Amino acid sequence: MARDVVDSEVVESRDALVGWLEAGCKPAGPFRVGTEHEKIPFYRADHSPVPYGGERGIQALLEGMRAHLGWDGIQDHGNLIGLYDVDGEGAISLEPGGQFELSGAPLDNAHLTADELDRHLAACRKVGEPLGIGFLTLGMSPKWSLAETPVMPKSRYAIMARYMPKVGTRGLDMMFRTSTVQVNLDFMSEQDMVAKMRVGLALQPAITALFANSPFTDGKLNGLVSARSEIWRHTDPARTGMLAFAFEPGMGFERYVDYALDVPLYFVKRGDHYEDVAGASFRDLLAGRLKQAPGERATLADWANHLSSIFPEVRLKRYLEMRGPDVGPPERIVA
């Protein structure tokens, strides 16, 4: 999941939200491509999950990666929960169950993506092997149960975990047990964005099928080729799935803003504190009448963070995210 955005500029109107998306338009070509992928850490000795703490835990893995890469740390109430390159060349973050995510840099072509991935996986091996840690590139953790899955100390995930069972039956499985690869694409105009979103949405079912890679659950075959995609069908209908409106006349930045405004919030972040407002309306925050946060007004950071908590098959931010595939072996990540 994306790093939280920090921008305290108050949003005065819906038009400002539309403008924030419009600012993502890039000059006409050459466009760049970004790749994000998650993998599941495990102990090689007994194939058990890796907890956050301890001498050989996720925190130690992050500390080792920080020393190896020279990247800066991201903290959440004193816990190291991610890394980032100050020059914008990528970031490492933790998913709720410890899934280790690389958010790659925007690059000119897939050949450079392959080079980036090779460097990252080499770093993971160099740091992970002395800790006895390996990495699974499967769309779902194949062996341990939800109860056996470690919980990462990230404030936003605690809010999400409390909310998920209220809106679906598989949200916790999605959070703690699945892994994906995402492709991020530039657009040069609203028209270009709409065309790419429509093509992307139309392709996602085929892409999910082509890259299906989650046939095991709780140590046995689950009868599916992509359990991850089935889990997403039962997570939260308000913020997941296909976007039928994207194919209707009038689709554009404004239509996506209206969709996002109707997706319930998870949290509002002020300083280092996450206020649990799960289920509340961004429209109320925009108007300054959010009951859970009296007097607070929406900021651009609130908007960016809210957009990152919406999970359709193709997601619009200041670029387009294609979200359909299970993660797989390195060559499939590049593909």
N, C-alpha and C positions, 0 to 999 in steps of 0.2 A: 504494500500500500504506500501511497505517496507520502512524502514528508509534509508536515503542516506548513502552510504558508504564513508569513508574518507581514501584514500590511494593514496598518491601523486607519487608513483613509475611510471615512464614513461614507456609506452609500446613500445617496439622497433619493434615488429613484430606480425604477425598473430599467430605464434607459441606460443607467450606468452599468448594470449587469450585462446588458446586451453589448455595450461598448467594450467591456472587459473581454468578452469572447471575440469580438471583431478585431481586437488588438493582436490576436493570434495570426492574422493573415500575414503571410510571408511574401516578399518580392517573388516575382515569377522565376522559378527555377534558378539553379538546381536545388531541389528539395533534399532534405535529409531524412534519415530513418533512425529511430531509436528503438532499442529492444530492452525489455524487462523480463527477467525470468526468476523463478523461485525454485529452490531445491530443499530437500528435507535432510537435516543432519541426523546421523545415527552413530552409535558406538560400534565400531567394527568387531569388537570382541564378542558381543552377545546380541547385536542388532537391536539394542534398546534405544529409546529416544534420549535426546540430550537435553537436560534441564538448563535453566538459565544460569544458576549459580554453581559454585564449586570450582575446584582447580582445573577441571576439564570440561567446563560448561560453555554455554553460548557466550557468556560475558568474557570468558577467557579467550574464546575464539575471536570475538570482536577486538579485544585488546591486542591480540597477535596480529590481526589484519591491520589495525591502526599503526602498529610499529612497522610492519612490512611495507605498507603503502604510503605512509606519511600523511594520511587523510585526517581530517578533524572529526572529533566525536560529536554525537548527538545524545543529549541527556534527557531523561524523564524522571524528575524527582530523585536525582542522584544515581540513577541507573543508566549505564551505557546501552543505548538501544539502536544505534546506527552510526554510520560514518558517511562523510561526504568529501569530495575533492573541491577545494576552494576555487579551483579554476574551472569548475563546471564539467569535469570529465567523468562524472558518474557518482553514484551513491550506493551504499549498502544499507538495507533496512531489515527489520524483523517482522514477519507476519505473526499472528497471534499464537500459533503453536510452535514457533521457533523456525519456521521456514525462512531460509536465508535468501534474501532477494538482492539481485544486482539491478539497479536502474542505470542502464548504459547511457553514454553520451550520445547526443545527436550526431550522426555520422553520414558521410557522403554516399556510402554504398554498403552492401551486405558483406563484401570482402573485409572491410574495416570492422564490421560487426564480428566477423569470425576471429579476427586478430584480437579484438577486445575480449571476447569470450575466452579464447585460449589463455590470455594473460590472467584473467580472473580465476579460471579454474586451476591454473598452475599455482596461483597465490593461495587458493583454498586448500590445495594438497599440501603445500609447503607448511602452512600454519596448522592445518587440521591433523595431519598425520602424527606429529608428536603428541597430540592430545587424544589420539585414538579415534578421531572423528572422520567419517566418510559422509558422502552426500548422495542421496537418492534423487534421480530425476524421473519421478513418476507423478502422475496427476493427482494421486491420493496416497497417503501413507498406507502401506499394504499390510501392516502387521498389528500395531498396537491400537487399542480402543480409544475412544474419545476421553474416557476417564484416565487412561494412562498417558495421554498427551500432555506435555508440559505447557505451562501458561507463561507468556512473556509479560514483564512488568511495564506495560504501556497503558497509560490512562485511558486513551480513546478506546482501546480494545475492551477494557472492563465495562465501559458504557455500552458498547455494541453487544457484548455477551449477555448483558442483562436484558437487552431489548429483543434480541433475535427470537427467543422462544415465543414472544407475543405475536409475531407476524408470520411465522413459518415453522416447519418441522425439521429443517436440515441446516439452519443458519449456523449453528455451532460447528457442525461438520465442515461446512464451507470455510469457516474462519480458521479452524485448528488443524484440519486434515487434508486440505487440497493445495495444489500447486499448479501454476500456469506459466505460460509465456505470452507476452503481449508485444504487439508491433505498434509503434507510434509514428504517425505520418503527418507531414506538413500540409497546409492548404494555402492557396494564394488569395482566395476571395470567398464570399458567402456561397456563390454558385459552385465553386470548386469544392468547398466543404460539403455541400449537399450531395453533389455527384459522388464523392468519395464515401460519404456515409452510406448512401443507398447501395453502392456496390459492396461496401464492407459488410453491411447487414445481410445482403443477399448471399454473400459468400460464407458467413460464419457457420451455418449448419454443415456445409461441406468441409470446412476447415476443421471443425470439431471432429467430424468423422475421420478425416485423413490423419489427424494427429492424436486420435484416441489412445490413451495410455494409462488407464486406471482400472484394471480388471480385478484387483484384489482389495478386500476389506476384511479387517480383523483376522488376517492370516489365512484366508481362503478365497477362492474365486467367488465373485459376486454376481456373475451372470450378465455383466455389462462390459462393454469395451471402454466406456467412459463413465465411470461412476461419478466423476466430478461434474460432468454436464447434467446428470440426473439430480445431483445435490442442488445445483443452482436452480432447478425448476421448482424447488420447494423451500427456497430461502426467504424471499421477501418480494412478493409480486409488485409492490409499489416502486421498486428501484432496480429490478433485474429484467432480463429477457430481451426480446426483440422490440423495436420501436415502430409500430405500424404507422404512426403519424409522420414519420420521416419520408414516407412515400406519397403523402398527400400534397395537393397544391398548397403553396404558401409556406412550405418548409423553409426554415432559415434560422438564424441566430435567435430571433424573437420567439419562435415556436419552441426551441429547445429551452430557452429561459423559462417559458411558461410551464413546460414539463418539469423542470428542475425545481421550480418554486412550489410545486405540488407534491414533491417527494419529502417525506418527513425528515426533520433534522435528527442528528445523533447528539451533537454537542455544540457548545459555543466556548471558544478558548479565549481567555483573557490572561495575559502573562503566561505563567506556567500552569495555570489552573484550567481544567476542563469542567465546565458546568454541564451536568447531565440534563439535556432538554429533549431526550429521545421521544419522538412522536409529535413534537411541536412543529409549527409551520414557519417556514422561512419568510412567508408573507407577513406574519406577525412581527418577526424580528425586524424586517425592513421598515415596518410602520412604528417600531418602538413600543409595541404592546405585548411582548412575549412575557407570559405570566411567570415562567421559571427564571427569568432574568429581567426584572423590572427596570425600565429606564435604559436598557442597553439598545444600541442601534447597530444595525448590520454594518460590517466593514468589508473591504475587498478580501481580506483574509478569511472572513467567515464564508464568503461566496466561494472562494477557491477551495477551501476545506470541505464545504458542502458538496461541490461538484465531484470531489475525490471520493465521496461516500455514496455515490450513485453508481450502480454496476450493470448497465445494459451491455449487450453483446458488442456494441460499438459505443464508446463514450466520447463525448465532446468536452474538451477543455480548450486550451489554446493550441491544441493539435488534436488529432483523432487517434483513439486507442482501439485497436482490434483485439478483442478479449476472448476469442473462442477456443483456442487450443489448450489441451493438456500439455504440461511440460514434458520433454522427452530428452533423449541423448543429445549431446552437443550439436551433431550435424542437423538434427531436427529443430533445435533452437534457432540455428542460423536460417534454416529453410523457412 
